[in-house]
Amino acid sequence: MILEIDEIHIKHDRETGLIAIIALDKVNEYGACIGGTRFMPYQSIEKAIEDAVCLAKAMSLKTRLGDLNLSGGKAVLMKPKVITDKVAYLKTFGRFVESLNGKFITGCDSGTIEEDIKIMASETQYVSGLSTTHGRDDMSYFTALGVTSAMQAAVKIKFGNDALKDLRVLITGIGKVGYYLAHTLHQLGCKLILSDIVSERAKLCADQLGAEHIEPENIYDIDYEIFAPCALGKIFTASNVDKIPAEIICGSANNQLENKAIDQTLYDHNICYIPDFIASMGGVVYAAKRYFGAPFSEVENYISSHVYSLTKDVCTMSKKQKIPTSFIAQQLATNIGQGRL
């Protein structure tokens, strides 16, 4: 894979076992990049770099379409088999972030929790998205809020009414975002089907909400109107795209499509696909606006209205121009970026 990105920074600390990659996209145009810190095992440093770059570029699409004065970045920590001192490990990474002098602002992502970010924050000022007194994981809450708003707009274009009540929604991946999304959609009257590679996690949430539970291998064998992927990426491939029973795909997972051709196939199948960089932008919008001091109520209203309006516009343009939604959304992001230069 050819990697095209402005900057890649790598830190290897033998004492703590830290191997960290920070990818920054278009940092020279915007002055700073924002994106979460992912903590996962990787087969090789090449795979970790590839993931960081792909995620940073996806984050740039979110920041542009979110109308933020920042570009996209991503940190990847290669999870070792054993960490003898996790506090020292995370503090070392915090100092690595600080050494970039504000080029990179970070927060939670897959594999990291708020306690991890707080430890990093003891060594760097460039963190955002930490919860305060709301008794919830705010980053995940706002990501789920954006997904819900995008889903409502997609339903409005597809079915003529943005009410989600009684629609069957499959959520795959009942992690932090999937959990909040399930609870939000339950309150809106959706009929939920929950699935996760960790069955007990999905079963527990299903029991709490009176929802249906299904194993991952069976998700293409039942009927539902909306598919909300909320786990890891590359979910939709040439081998499964023809099996999707949903009329709408709208979830928080990053880089959901195996390749660009999948979007065209979804369009040809009359499936309304909401690009992940629109549906899941709520988290980064929250982190960016909170970093610059915006109050919670302002952030909440902005995410709800902006994501809804953007999704509606993209779906309408896709329908009118007869081209896939991802193409429309990427063109909008490019035009916004050119307007700022």
C-alpha positions as CSV (number, residue, x, y, z in Angstrom):
1,M,0.0,0.0,0.0
2,I,1.2,3.5,-0.9
3,L,1.1,5.7,2.1
4,E,0.4,9.4,1.4
5,I,0.4,11.6,4.4
6,D,2.2,14.7,5.6
7,E,3.9,13.3,8.7
8,I,4.5,10.0,10.5
9,H,6.1,10.1,13.9
10,I,7.4,6.9,15.6
11,K,8.5,6.4,19.2
12,H,10.1,3.2,20.5
13,D,10.9,3.2,24.2
14,R,12.7,0.0,25.2
15,E,12.2,0.5,29.0
16,T,8.4,0.6,28.9
17,G,7.9,-1.4,25.7
18,L,6.1,1.5,24.0
19,I,5.9,1.4,20.2
20,A,3.8,4.4,19.1
21,I,2.9,5.8,15.7
22,I,1.3,9.2,15.2
23,A,0.1,10.0,11.6
24,L,-0.8,13.6,10.8
25,D,-2.7,14.6,7.7
26,K,-2.5,18.2,6.2
27,V,-1.0,19.5,9.4
28,N,0.7,22.4,7.5
29,E,-2.7,23.6,6.2
30,Y,-4.5,23.6,9.5
31,G,-1.8,24.0,12.1
32,A,-3.0,21.0,14.2
33,C,-4.5,17.6,13.8
34,I,-7.0,15.8,16.1
35,G,-7.7,12.1,16.5
36,G,-7.9,9.4,19.1
37,T,-5.2,7.0,20.5
38,R,-5.8,3.4,19.5
39,F,-4.3,0.6,21.6
40,M,-4.3,-2.7,19.8
41,P,-2.1,-5.7,18.9
42,Y,-0.7,-5.5,15.3
43,Q,1.1,-8.2,13.3
44,S,3.9,-5.7,12.3
45,I,4.9,-2.1,12.6
46,E,4.0,-1.8,8.9
47,K,0.4,-2.8,9.6
48,A,0.3,-0.4,12.5
49,I,1.5,2.5,10.3
50,E,-1.0,1.6,7.6
51,D,-3.8,1.6,10.1
52,A,-2.7,5.0,11.6
53,V,-2.5,6.6,8.1
54,C,-5.9,5.3,6.9
55,L,-7.5,6.4,10.2
56,A,-5.9,9.8,10.1
57,K,-7.1,10.5,6.5
58,A,-10.6,9.4,7.5
59,M,-10.4,11.8,10.5
60,S,-9.5,14.6,8.0
61,L,-12.8,14.0,6.2
62,K,-14.6,14.2,9.6
63,T,-12.9,17.5,10.6
64,R,-13.6,19.1,7.2
65,L,-17.2,18.0,7.0
66,G,-17.6,18.9,10.6
67,D,-16.4,22.4,9.8
68,L,-13.6,22.3,12.3
69,N,-10.5,24.4,12.1
70,L,-8.3,21.3,12.5
71,S,-7.2,18.4,10.3
72,G,-7.1,14.6,11.0
73,G,-4.6,12.6,13.0
74,K,-4.4,9.3,14.7
75,A,-2.2,7.6,17.2
76,V,-1.6,3.8,17.3
77,L,0.0,2.0,20.2
78,M,1.2,-1.5,19.4
79,K,-0.1,-3.5,22.3
80,P,2.6,-5.7,23.7
81,K,1.9,-9.1,25.2
82,V,2.9,-7.9,28.6
83,I,3.2,-4.3,30.1
84,T,5.1,-4.3,33.4
85,D,4.2,-0.7,34.2
86,K,1.2,0.7,32.3
87,V,1.4,4.1,34.0
88,A,5.0,4.6,32.9
89,Y,4.0,3.3,29.5
90,L,1.2,5.9,29.1
91,K,3.2,8.7,30.6
92,T,6.0,8.0,28.0
93,F,3.4,8.3,25.3
94,G,2.1,11.5,26.8
95,R,5.5,13.0,26.6
96,F,5.8,11.9,23.0
97,V,2.5,13.8,22.2
98,E,3.8,16.8,24.1
99,S,7.0,16.8,22.1
100,L,5.0,17.5,18.9
101,N,4.2,21.0,20.4
102,G,0.5,21.0,19.6
103,K,0.6,19.4,16.2
104,F,-1.5,16.6,17.6
105,I,-4.5,16.6,20.0
106,T,-5.7,13.3,21.2
107,G,-8.3,11.4,23.2
108,C,-9.9,8.0,23.6
109,D,-10.2,5.4,20.8
110,S,-10.5,1.6,20.5
111,G,-8.6,0.0,23.3
112,T,-8.1,3.1,25.4
113,I,-10.3,4.4,28.2
114,E,-10.6,7.7,30.0
115,E,-8.2,6.6,32.8
116,D,-5.6,6.0,30.2
117,I,-6.0,9.5,28.7
118,K,-5.9,11.1,32.2
119,I,-2.5,9.4,32.7
120,M,-1.3,10.8,29.4
121,A,-2.7,14.2,30.3
122,S,-0.3,14.3,33.3
123,E,2.5,14.7,30.7
124,T,0.8,16.6,27.9
125,Q,-1.7,19.5,27.6
126,Y,-2.8,18.3,24.1
127,V,-5.7,16.0,25.1
128,S,-9.5,16.5,24.8
129,G,-12.8,14.7,25.2
130,L,-12.5,13.8,28.8
131,S,-15.8,13.5,30.7
132,T,-16.6,15.8,33.5
133,T,-19.6,15.4,35.8
134,H,-22.2,13.8,33.5
135,G,-21.7,10.3,34.7
136,R,-21.1,9.0,31.2
137,D,-18.4,8.4,28.6
138,D,-18.9,11.7,26.8
139,M,-16.9,10.9,23.7
140,S,-18.9,7.7,23.1
141,Y,-22.1,9.4,23.9
142,F,-21.6,12.2,21.3
143,T,-20.4,9.7,18.7
144,A,-23.7,7.8,19.2
145,L,-25.6,11.0,19.1
146,G,-24.2,11.7,15.6
147,V,-25.0,8.2,14.4
148,T,-28.6,8.6,15.6
149,S,-28.9,12.0,13.8
150,A,-27.5,10.6,10.6
151,M,-29.8,7.6,10.8
152,Q,-32.9,9.9,11.3
153,A,-31.9,11.9,8.2
154,A,-31.3,8.7,6.1
155,V,-34.7,7.4,7.2
156,K,-36.3,10.7,6.2
157,I,-34.9,10.5,2.6
158,K,-35.5,6.7,2.3
159,F,-38.9,6.4,3.9
160,G,-40.2,10.0,3.9
161,N,-40.4,10.3,7.7
162,D,-37.5,10.5,10.2
163,A,-39.2,8.6,13.0
164,L,-37.2,5.5,13.9
165,K,-40.0,3.9,15.9
166,D,-40.7,0.3,15.1
167,L,-37.8,0.0,12.6
168,R,-35.6,-3.0,13.0
169,V,-32.0,-2.0,13.6
170,L,-29.0,-4.4,13.7
171,I,-26.1,-3.1,15.8
172,T,-22.8,-5.0,15.5
173,G,-20.2,-4.2,18.1
174,I,-21.6,-3.4,21.5
175,G,-18.6,-1.5,22.8
176,K,-18.7,2.0,24.2
177,V,-20.4,3.6,21.2
178,G,-22.6,0.6,20.3
179,Y,-23.9,0.5,23.9
180,Y,-24.9,4.2,23.9
181,L,-26.4,3.8,20.4
182,A,-28.5,0.8,21.5
183,H,-29.9,2.7,24.5
184,T,-30.7,5.8,22.5
185,L,-32.4,3.8,19.7
186,H,-34.3,1.8,22.4
187,Q,-35.7,5.1,23.8
188,L,-36.8,6.1,20.2
189,G,-38.8,2.8,19.9
190,C,-36.5,0.8,17.6
191,K,-36.7,-2.9,17.5
192,L,-33.1,-3.8,18.2
193,I,-31.0,-6.8,17.2
194,L,-27.6,-6.8,18.9
195,S,-24.4,-8.8,18.0
196,D,-20.8,-8.8,19.1
197,I,-17.9,-11.2,18.7
198,V,-18.0,-11.3,22.5
199,S,-21.4,-12.8,22.9
200,E,-21.8,-12.1,26.5
201,R,-21.4,-8.4,25.9
202,A,-24.3,-8.3,23.4
203,K,-26.4,-10.6,25.5
204,L,-26.1,-8.4,28.5
205,C,-27.1,-5.3,26.6
206,A,-30.0,-7.2,24.9
207,D,-31.3,-8.4,28.3
208,Q,-31.2,-4.8,29.6
209,L,-33.2,-3.5,26.7
210,G,-35.4,-6.4,25.9
211,A,-33.7,-6.7,22.5
212,E,-32.9,-9.6,20.3
213,H,-29.4,-11.2,20.4
214,I,-27.8,-12.9,17.4
215,E,-24.4,-14.4,16.8
216,P,-22.2,-12.6,14.2
217,E,-22.2,-15.5,11.7
218,N,-26.0,-15.2,11.4
219,I,-26.4,-11.5,10.8
220,Y,-27.2,-11.9,7.1
221,D,-29.9,-14.5,7.7
222,I,-32.6,-12.2,9.2
223,D,-34.5,-9.1,8.2
224,Y,-33.9,-5.6,9.3
225,E,-34.2,-2.1,7.8
226,I,-31.0,-0.6,9.2
227,F,-27.5,-2.0,9.7
228,A,-25.4,-0.1,12.3
229,P,-21.8,-1.4,12.3
230,C,-20.0,-0.2,15.4
231,A,-17.0,-2.5,15.6
232,L,-13.8,-2.4,13.6
233,G,-13.4,-1.6,9.9
234,K,-13.5,-3.4,6.5
235,I,-16.8,-4.9,7.4
236,F,-18.4,-4.9,3.9
237,T,-16.5,-6.9,1.3
238,A,-17.1,-8.4,-2.1
239,S,-18.0,-11.7,-0.5
240,N,-20.8,-10.4,1.7
241,V,-22.2,-7.2,0.1
242,D,-24.8,-9.1,-1.8
243,K,-26.1,-10.6,1.4
244,I,-27.0,-7.4,3.2
245,P,-30.8,-7.3,3.8
246,A,-30.8,-3.7,5.1
247,E,-32.1,-0.6,3.2
248,I,-29.8,1.7,5.2
249,I,-26.3,1.3,6.6
250,C,-25.4,3.9,9.2
251,G,-22.9,3.1,12.0
252,S,-19.8,4.4,13.8
253,A,-17.1,1.9,12.6
254,N,-14.3,3.5,10.7
255,N,-13.3,2.6,7.1
256,Q,-16.3,0.2,6.7
257,L,-15.8,-0.6,3.0
258,E,-13.2,-3.1,1.8
259,N,-12.6,-0.8,-1.2
260,K,-14.3,2.0,-3.1
261,A,-16.1,-0.4,-5.5
262,I,-18.3,-1.6,-2.6
263,D,-20.0,1.8,-2.3
264,Q,-21.1,1.5,-6.0
265,T,-22.4,-2.0,-5.3
266,L,-24.4,-0.8,-2.3
267,Y,-25.8,2.0,-4.5
268,D,-26.7,-0.4,-7.2
269,H,-28.5,-2.6,-4.6
270,N,-30.6,0.5,-3.6
271,I,-29.0,0.5,-0.1
272,C,-28.5,4.0,1.4
273,Y,-25.0,3.9,2.8
274,I,-24.1,6.8,5.2
275,P,-20.3,7.2,5.0
276,D,-18.7,6.5,8.3
277,F,-16.9,9.8,8.3
278,I,-20.3,11.5,8.5
279,A,-22.1,9.1,10.8
280,S,-19.3,8.9,13.4
281,M,-18.1,12.5,13.3
282,G,-19.8,13.3,16.6
283,G,-16.9,12.2,18.8
284,V,-14.3,14.3,17.1
285,V,-16.6,17.3,16.8
286,Y,-17.2,17.0,20.6
287,A,-13.4,16.7,21.3
288,A,-12.5,19.7,19.1
289,K,-15.2,22.0,20.3
290,R,-14.6,21.1,24.0
291,Y,-10.8,21.7,23.4
292,F,-11.6,25.2,22.4
293,G,-14.0,25.8,25.3
294,A,-17.5,25.3,23.8
295,P,-20.2,24.4,26.4
296,F,-21.9,21.0,26.4
297,S,-25.3,22.2,25.3
298,E,-23.8,24.0,22.3
299,V,-21.8,20.9,21.2
300,E,-24.9,18.7,21.6
301,N,-27.1,21.0,19.5
302,Y,-24.4,21.4,16.9
303,I,-23.8,17.7,16.4
304,S,-27.5,16.9,16.2
305,S,-28.4,19.6,13.7
306,H,-25.2,19.5,11.6
307,V,-25.0,15.8,11.2
308,Y,-28.7,15.6,10.3
309,S,-28.4,18.4,7.8
310,L,-25.2,17.1,6.2
311,T,-26.6,13.5,5.9
312,K,-29.8,14.7,4.4
313,D,-27.9,16.8,1.8
314,V,-25.6,14.0,0.9
315,C,-28.4,11.5,0.4
316,T,-30.5,14.0,-1.6
317,M,-27.5,14.8,-3.9
318,S,-26.7,11.1,-4.3
319,K,-30.3,10.4,-5.3
320,K,-30.5,13.3,-7.7
321,Q,-27.1,12.8,-9.3
322,K,-27.4,9.0,-9.3
323,I,-23.9,8.4,-7.8
324,P,-22.8,6.8,-4.5
325,T,-22.9,8.8,-1.2
326,S,-19.2,8.4,-0.5
327,F,-18.3,10.2,-3.7
328,I,-20.7,13.0,-2.9
329,A,-19.3,13.3,0.7
330,Q,-15.7,13.3,-0.4
331,Q,-16.3,16.0,-3.0
332,L,-18.0,18.1,-0.3
333,A,-15.0,17.6,2.0
334,T,-12.6,18.6,-0.9
335,N,-14.5,21.7,-1.7
336,I,-14.6,22.7,2.0
337,G,-10.9,22.2,2.3
338,Q,-10.1,24.2,-0.8
339,G,-12.3,27.0,0.5
340,R,-10.1,27.3,3.6
341,L,-6.7,27.5,1.9
